[in-house]
Amino acid sequence: MNPGLRIVTEPPVLEVVIDRPKANAIDAATSRLMGEAFQAFRDNPDFRVAILTGAGDRFFSAGWDLTAAAEGESYEADWGPGGFGGFTELEGLNKPVICAVNGIAAGGGFEIVLAADLVVAAETAQFLLPEALLGFPPDTGVVRLPRQIPPAIAKEMLLTGRRMGAEEAARWGLVNQVVPASELMEASRLLARRICEAAPLATEAILEMIRATFHMGVAEAMAHIRAGEVASYRAALDSPDAVEGSRAFAEKRPPRWTGA
């Protein structure tokens, strides 16, 4: 077991738990361990979905470990192969990551949530970016938050550090589900199992298509995809699973995916 990190490997779902009392803050060493875990997740075909959560019921993560910072750790430290938190900048990750937010997601903890594909939040979850009050701007928070909620609301959070509760986050579309804290992990696992019902190559293609074309208009995006610029799209269309899905539907049986 890695100090500060618990990993549960039960294919096809990987669970990563930040376990650093009292606030699940992340220093560079923990971030590098998370990067190794998510890199292994990306590269292992046995795993389809990852769930990231925090230990306890108060903090998902307080973000960057300011105790480590006070001891000299730089904001520009080596955070590992996937950037801060292990997957926020991990190249080639076309498998979904679910954040199960069990409490406060502050600073870098909130930035990790913003990088996730899906978010399930406990009713007690809170989201905030307090960096401006600490003397520096959040980087990925500034980039991601105004792209996911109305810019005026994003600017208010960035400039004042105010907290957003789970229900408000759901209204703005930051959160997929809000559930009682006691149901958080089961709801997240259920969502993961539902994703795993789809064909693996189709799942990967969908995520890569979104990431490759998000900044484009519809016509440009479709031209980009049809020109073969998104390799996983063609791979999914040409795969045996594309035939298997239609055959299983016609035969009224569950599909048997190979992922090949």
C-alpha positions as CSV (number, residue, x, y, z in Angstrom):
1,M,0.0,0.0,0.0
2,N,1.3,3.4,-0.9
3,P,1.3,6.0,1.9
4,G,-1.4,8.5,1.3
5,L,-3.1,6.5,-1.5
6,R,-5.3,3.4,-1.5
7,I,-5.9,1.6,-4.7
8,V,-8.7,-1.0,-5.1
9,T,-8.3,-3.1,-8.2
10,E,-11.4,-5.0,-9.1
11,P,-11.6,-5.0,-12.9
12,P,-13.2,-3.5,-14.9
13,V,-13.3,-0.7,-12.3
14,L,-10.2,0.9,-10.6
15,E,-10.8,2.8,-7.4
16,V,-8.2,5.4,-6.2
17,V,-8.7,6.8,-2.7
18,I,-6.7,9.8,-1.4
19,D,-6.0,9.1,2.2
20,R,-3.9,11.9,3.8
21,P,-5.5,13.1,7.0
22,K,-6.8,15.6,7.8
23,A,-7.7,17.2,4.5
24,N,-6.5,14.8,1.8
25,A,-4.1,17.5,0.6
26,I,-1.7,16.4,-2.2
27,D,2.0,16.9,-2.2
28,A,4.3,16.2,-5.2
29,A,5.1,12.7,-4.0
30,T,1.4,11.7,-3.7
31,S,0.6,13.3,-7.1
32,R,3.4,11.2,-8.7
33,L,1.9,8.1,-7.2
34,M,-1.5,9.0,-8.5
35,G,0.1,9.6,-11.9
36,E,1.5,6.1,-11.8
37,A,-1.9,4.6,-10.9
38,F,-3.7,6.4,-13.7
39,Q,-1.0,5.6,-16.2
40,A,-1.4,1.9,-15.3
41,F,-5.2,2.3,-15.6
42,R,-4.8,3.9,-19.0
43,D,-2.5,1.1,-20.3
44,N,-4.3,-2.0,-18.8
45,P,-7.2,-3.2,-21.0
46,D,-8.7,-5.0,-18.1
47,F,-9.8,-1.7,-16.6
48,R,-12.6,0.4,-18.2
49,V,-13.5,3.1,-15.6
50,A,-11.7,4.7,-12.7
51,I,-13.3,6.2,-9.6
52,L,-11.4,8.8,-7.6
53,T,-12.5,9.8,-4.1
54,G,-11.2,10.9,-0.7
55,A,-11.0,9.1,2.6
56,G,-13.3,10.2,5.3
57,D,-16.4,12.4,5.1
58,R,-15.1,15.9,5.4
59,F,-12.6,16.4,2.5
60,F,-12.4,15.1,-1.0
61,S,-9.2,17.0,-1.3
62,A,-8.0,20.4,-0.1
63,G,-5.7,20.5,-3.1
64,W,-2.0,21.4,-2.9
65,D,-0.5,20.5,0.4
66,L,0.3,24.0,1.8
67,T,2.4,22.4,4.6
68,A,4.7,21.0,1.9
69,A,4.7,24.4,0.2
70,A,5.7,26.1,3.4
71,E,8.5,23.6,3.7
72,G,9.8,24.7,0.3
73,E,7.9,22.6,-2.3
74,S,7.4,24.7,-5.4
75,Y,4.1,25.3,-7.2
76,E,6.1,24.2,-10.3
77,A,7.2,20.9,-8.7
78,D,7.3,17.6,-10.6
79,W,3.7,16.5,-10.2
80,G,4.2,13.3,-12.2
81,P,3.2,11.9,-15.6
82,G,-0.4,13.1,-15.4
83,G,0.0,16.5,-13.9
84,F,-1.4,17.5,-10.5
85,G,-3.6,14.7,-9.2
86,G,-2.5,12.1,-11.6
87,F,-4.8,12.3,-14.6
88,T,-5.6,16.0,-15.2
89,E,-3.0,16.2,-18.0
90,L,-2.4,12.5,-18.7
91,E,-1.8,12.1,-22.4
92,G,-3.8,9.4,-24.2
93,L,-6.3,8.8,-21.4
94,N,-9.5,7.9,-23.3
95,K,-11.1,6.0,-20.4
96,P,-13.7,7.7,-18.2
97,V,-12.7,9.0,-14.7
98,I,-15.5,9.5,-12.2
99,C,-14.9,11.8,-9.2
100,A,-16.9,10.7,-6.1
101,V,-16.8,13.9,-4.1
102,N,-17.3,13.0,-0.5
103,G,-16.8,16.5,1.0
104,I,-14.9,19.7,0.4
105,A,-13.1,20.0,-3.0
106,A,-10.9,23.1,-2.6
107,G,-8.2,24.6,-4.8
108,G,-6.4,21.8,-6.6
109,G,-9.0,19.4,-5.3
110,F,-11.7,21.2,-7.2
111,E,-9.4,21.5,-10.3
112,I,-9.1,17.7,-10.2
113,V,-13.0,17.5,-10.2
114,L,-13.1,19.8,-13.2
115,A,-10.9,17.5,-15.1
116,A,-13.1,14.4,-14.5
117,D,-15.5,13.0,-17.1
118,L,-18.3,12.5,-14.6
119,V,-18.9,13.7,-11.0
120,V,-21.1,12.2,-8.3
121,A,-21.3,14.4,-5.2
122,A,-22.5,13.8,-1.6
123,E,-25.1,16.3,-0.4
124,T,-22.4,17.7,1.8
125,A,-19.9,18.3,-0.9
126,Q,-18.6,21.9,-1.5
127,F,-16.4,23.3,-4.2
128,L,-14.2,26.4,-4.0
129,L,-11.1,28.0,-5.5
130,P,-9.5,30.1,-2.7
131,E,-6.1,30.7,-4.4
132,A,-6.6,34.4,-5.0
133,L,-7.1,34.8,-1.2
134,L,-3.8,33.0,-0.7
135,G,-1.9,35.3,-3.1
136,F,-1.8,33.4,-6.4
137,P,-4.1,32.5,-9.3
138,P,-5.3,28.9,-9.9
139,D,-4.1,27.8,-13.3
140,T,-6.2,24.9,-14.5
141,G,-9.2,26.3,-12.5
142,V,-9.0,29.6,-14.5
143,V,-8.9,27.6,-17.8
144,R,-11.5,25.0,-17.0
145,L,-14.2,26.6,-14.8
146,P,-15.4,29.3,-17.3
147,R,-15.7,26.6,-20.0
148,Q,-18.0,24.6,-17.8
149,I,-20.3,27.1,-16.2
150,P,-21.5,30.7,-17.1
151,P,-18.4,32.9,-17.1
152,A,-19.9,35.4,-14.6
153,I,-20.4,32.6,-12.0
154,A,-16.9,31.3,-12.7
155,K,-15.3,34.7,-12.3
156,E,-17.2,35.2,-9.0
157,M,-15.8,32.0,-7.6
158,L,-12.3,32.7,-8.9
159,L,-12.2,36.3,-7.7
160,T,-13.8,35.8,-4.3
161,G,-13.1,32.2,-3.4
162,R,-16.8,31.6,-2.5
163,R,-18.0,28.1,-1.8
164,M,-20.5,26.4,-4.1
165,G,-22.7,23.6,-2.6
166,A,-23.5,20.3,-4.3
167,E,-27.0,21.3,-5.4
168,E,-25.9,24.5,-7.0
169,A,-23.0,22.7,-8.7
170,A,-25.6,20.3,-10.1
171,R,-27.8,23.2,-11.4
172,W,-24.8,24.5,-13.3
173,G,-23.9,21.1,-14.7
174,L,-20.7,20.6,-12.8
175,V,-22.1,17.5,-11.1
176,N,-24.0,14.6,-12.6
177,Q,-25.7,13.3,-9.5
178,V,-26.1,14.5,-5.9
179,V,-26.7,11.7,-3.4
180,P,-26.7,11.2,0.4
181,A,-23.2,10.7,1.6
182,S,-24.0,7.1,2.6
183,E,-24.9,6.3,-1.0
184,L,-21.9,8.0,-2.7
185,M,-19.7,5.1,-3.5
186,E,-22.6,2.8,-4.5
187,A,-24.0,5.5,-6.9
188,S,-20.5,6.0,-8.4
189,R,-20.0,2.2,-8.8
190,L,-23.4,1.9,-10.4
191,L,-22.5,4.6,-12.9
192,A,-19.2,2.9,-13.6
193,R,-21.0,-0.4,-14.2
194,R,-23.4,1.3,-16.6
195,I,-20.5,2.7,-18.6
196,C,-19.0,-0.8,-18.8
197,E,-22.1,-2.1,-20.6
198,A,-21.0,-0.2,-23.7
199,A,-18.3,-1.3,-26.1
200,P,-14.8,-0.4,-24.9
201,L,-13.6,1.0,-28.2
202,A,-16.8,3.0,-28.6
203,T,-16.3,4.5,-25.1
204,E,-12.7,5.4,-25.9
205,A,-13.7,6.9,-29.3
206,I,-16.4,9.1,-27.7
207,L,-14.0,10.6,-25.2
208,E,-11.3,11.2,-27.8
209,M,-13.8,12.7,-30.2
210,I,-15.0,15.1,-27.6
211,R,-11.5,16.2,-26.6
212,A,-10.3,16.5,-30.2
213,T,-13.2,18.7,-31.3
214,F,-14.5,20.5,-28.3
215,H,-13.1,23.8,-29.4
216,M,-14.4,23.5,-33.0
217,G,-17.7,24.4,-34.6
218,V,-19.9,21.5,-35.7
219,A,-19.0,21.5,-39.4
220,E,-15.3,21.7,-38.6
221,A,-15.5,19.0,-36.0
222,M,-17.3,16.6,-38.4
223,A,-14.8,17.3,-41.2
224,H,-12.0,16.6,-38.7
225,I,-13.5,13.3,-37.6
226,R,-14.3,12.1,-41.2
227,A,-10.9,13.0,-42.4
228,G,-9.5,10.3,-40.1
229,E,-7.9,12.7,-37.6
230,V,-9.4,10.8,-34.6
231,A,-7.9,7.3,-34.9
232,S,-10.1,5.7,-32.3
233,Y,-13.3,6.7,-34.2
234,R,-12.3,4.6,-37.3
235,A,-11.0,1.8,-35.1
236,A,-14.4,1.5,-33.3
237,L,-16.3,1.5,-36.6
238,D,-14.1,-1.2,-38.1
239,S,-14.0,-3.4,-35.0
240,P,-15.7,-6.7,-34.6
241,D,-17.6,-5.2,-31.7
242,A,-19.4,-2.9,-34.1
243,V,-20.8,-6.0,-35.8
244,E,-21.4,-7.8,-32.5
245,G,-23.5,-4.9,-31.1
246,S,-26.0,-5.0,-34.0
247,R,-26.1,-8.8,-34.0
248,A,-26.7,-9.0,-30.2
249,F,-29.5,-6.4,-30.5
250,A,-31.2,-8.4,-33.3
251,E,-30.8,-11.6,-31.4
252,K,-32.1,-10.0,-28.2
253,R,-29.1,-10.9,-26.0
254,P,-26.4,-9.1,-24.2
255,P,-23.4,-8.2,-26.4
256,R,-20.1,-10.0,-25.9
257,W,-17.5,-7.3,-26.3
258,T,-13.9,-8.2,-27.1
259,G,-12.5,-4.6,-27.2
260,A,-10.5,-5.6,-30.3
